Amino acid sequence: MQPEEKFSERRGHPRAAFATLLRPQLRLPFGTHPVLDASQTGIRLLHTSPVRPKVGSMLQGALEFPHGEPALYVAGTVVRVERNEVAVDFGRRTIPPGFLPP
């Protein structure tokens, strides 16, 4: 196996990373969390709260963008919980084109 073949891309959609000051926020019932990166079908959040969602649990909230765009309501399943991050998969529900940078 060639080194470049070891880490094949598992994602079906490209991800957009956000500069610290341009990060959208996901407002949830238990707090608001910065979005580290996103694709049409999922997001990765900075999550430092001691109350952690469990893998497999459902999250829903308002995705708020820093430039005053209307909030986008999203729902998905927690697929990964790490020390300071939570990954959420939206499944068949997607972020519409135009909400994420190219």
N, C-alpha and C positions, 0 to 999 in steps of 0.2 A: 504494500500500500504506500503510495506517495504521500509525503507530509501534507500536501494541500488537500488530499482526499480524506484525511482523518476527521475533519470538522465540517461535515456537509451541513448546509443550511436546512434546518427543519421547518422554518417558517414558510408559510405560503404567501405572505405579503411583506414587502420591505418595511422596515421600522424607521421612524423619524425620532431622532434624539433632540432634546430641547436644551438650550442654554439656560442657566440658572434663572435669569430674570425673565425669560420668555416661557417658562414652564406653565402648562395648564395645571389646574388644580382639580382633584376629584373630591367633591363635597359629599361625604357620607354621613349617616345619622350619628356615628361615633367620632367624627372629626374630618378635617380637610387635609388632603395629602397631595404633595407635588407629584406630577407625572414625569418620570425620568425619560421614558420613551413610549412610543405608541405605534401601532399599525392599524389597519382597518378593522382587525378582528381581536385586538387586545391591547392592554397597557401594562406597564411596569411602574409601580408607585414607590416613592420613598415613604417608608412607614416605620416610625420610631416609637409609636405608642406601645406601652406594655401590654395592652389588650390587642391580641392578634387574631385575625380571622383564621379559620382552619381551612386546610386544603379540602376542596370539594364544596365549601360553603358558597352561597350566592351573595354577591354584592350588587347593590344598585345605588346610583347617585347621579349627581349633576356634574358633568365635565365642563368646567369653566375656563375660558380662554382669556389671556391677559389683555387683549386688545378690544374688549367690549362686545365680542360676538355673543349671540344668544347662547345660553347654556344648552348643552346636549345631554339628554338623559340616557344613561347607559346601564346595562345590567349584564353580569357575567359570572362565571365560576372561578373561584380562586384555584389556580393550578400550581402555584409555588409560593412558599413563605420562607424567607431567609432572614438573616439578622436585622437588616434595615430595609428590606424590599418585599413587596408582594406583587405577584404577577396574576393578572386576570384575563381570562379568555372569554370573549363575547360570543363564541360559537358562530351561529349563522347570522346573528345581529352584527351589523358593521357600523363603523364611523363613516358617514358619507364622504365622498371625494370633496376636496376643498377645505375640509376642516384641518387636515394635516399638511405640513409643508412638504414640498416635493423631495 
